[in-house]
Structures are given as C-alpha cells and as structure tokens.
Amino acid sequence: MGATKQSGAMITARLALDQGREVSVFIPDQAHYFCEGSQILIEDGASSFASAEALCQQVAR
C-alpha cells in the first residue's frame, strides 16, 4: 500500500530525500487515501514504480 502524510515511513522518506538519497514509491492502480503521502514524495523528487518489474529496471540503472 502507501503511506499517509504523517506516518513514520513518510518521516523516514522525507529525511532520505533531504539527504540527497534516492527514494522510490509504489503507485497502485487505484487512488487511495494511503497514497497521499506517496504523491507528496513524488512531488518532492522521489521516483515511482507501479510493478515489481519497473522497480527492478530502476534498480538496474
């Protein structure tokens, strides 16, 4: 699933982005309020993926 805006996962991901680390977030097919945090991270510079295959392609780069 995703992360709500005020979850521990969001705090950790935001700190990683602030440190210049790469952050990738899963975007499911259907929008859900749990995806709200993921969308914010993407707007802040995180990359996204919709499948395991897409994630593997990102990691391989």
Secondary structure as the mmCIF struct_conf table of DSSP 4:
data_model
#
loop_
_struct_conf.conf_type_id
_struct_conf.id
_struct_conf.beg_label_comp_id
_struct_conf.beg_label_asym_id
_struct_conf.beg_label_seq_id
_struct_conf.end_label_comp_id
_struct_conf.end_label_asym_id
_struct_conf.end_label_seq_id
TURN_TY1_P TURN_TY1_P1 LYS A 5 GLN A 6
BEND BEND1 SER A 7 SER A 7
HELX_RH_AL_P HELX_RH_AL_P1 GLY A 8 ASP A 18
TURN_TY1_P TURN_TY1_P2 GLN A 19 GLY A 20
STRN STRN1 SER A 24 PHE A 26
BEND BEND2 ASP A 29 GLN A 30
HELX_RH_3T_P HELX_RH_3T_P1 TYR A 33 CYS A 35
HELX_RH_AL_P HELX_RH_AL_P2 GLU A 36 GLU A 43
TURN_TY1_P TURN_TY1_P3 ASP A 44 GLY A 45
STRN STRN2 SER A 47 PHE A 49
BEND BEND3 ALA A 50 SER A 51
HELX_RH_AL_P HELX_RH_AL_P3 ALA A 52 ALA A 60
#
